[in-house]
């Protein structure tokens, strides 16, 4: 069994299948192939736990993490005589949002830009 250090690395997804990358004529990829490469890459990110925030034929913005529902946690804290407050604080401190924008250039390379959380 492989040893785990407790932190999971969310590296870049693997490269798209080679048949998507090459144009039969050797010219830059057409929009259909670029969209297919972007679709494949988005699917890889979604399988790793990311959500699609916005999508166009040429760009996708993905997000991981999210906001804490403070109203729900406040109600739970009141009903549990402040015991749930420990969980609420841990979630609020440890929660972070990550964003990434994906585009595909004419050569078929996926460009990744990490955005603000």
C-alpha positions, 0 to 999 in steps of 0.5 A: 500500500502506498504511503500517504503524507495526508495531503492530496496533490491536485496536479494537472490532469493527464494530456488528452488522447493523441488523436485529438491533438493532431490535425490531419493536414498538420495545420493549427487545430480547428475549433471543433478539436480545440473544444473537444480537448477542452471538454476532455480536460474539463471532464478530468478536472470534474473527476478530481472534484472541481465544479464548472463555474462558467463554460464557453467553447473556448474557455472554462472556469472551474472552482473547488471549495465553497462558502460555509453556510453560516446560518445553518451552522449558527442554528446547529450551534444554538441547538447543541448548546454551543458544541457545534461551534467547534465544527463551525470554527474549524470549517470557517478557518479551513475552508478555501476556494480555488479557481482555475481558467482553462483555454486551448491554444491553436496548437492544442495545448491547454493553458491553465491560469490559477485565479483568486479564491 
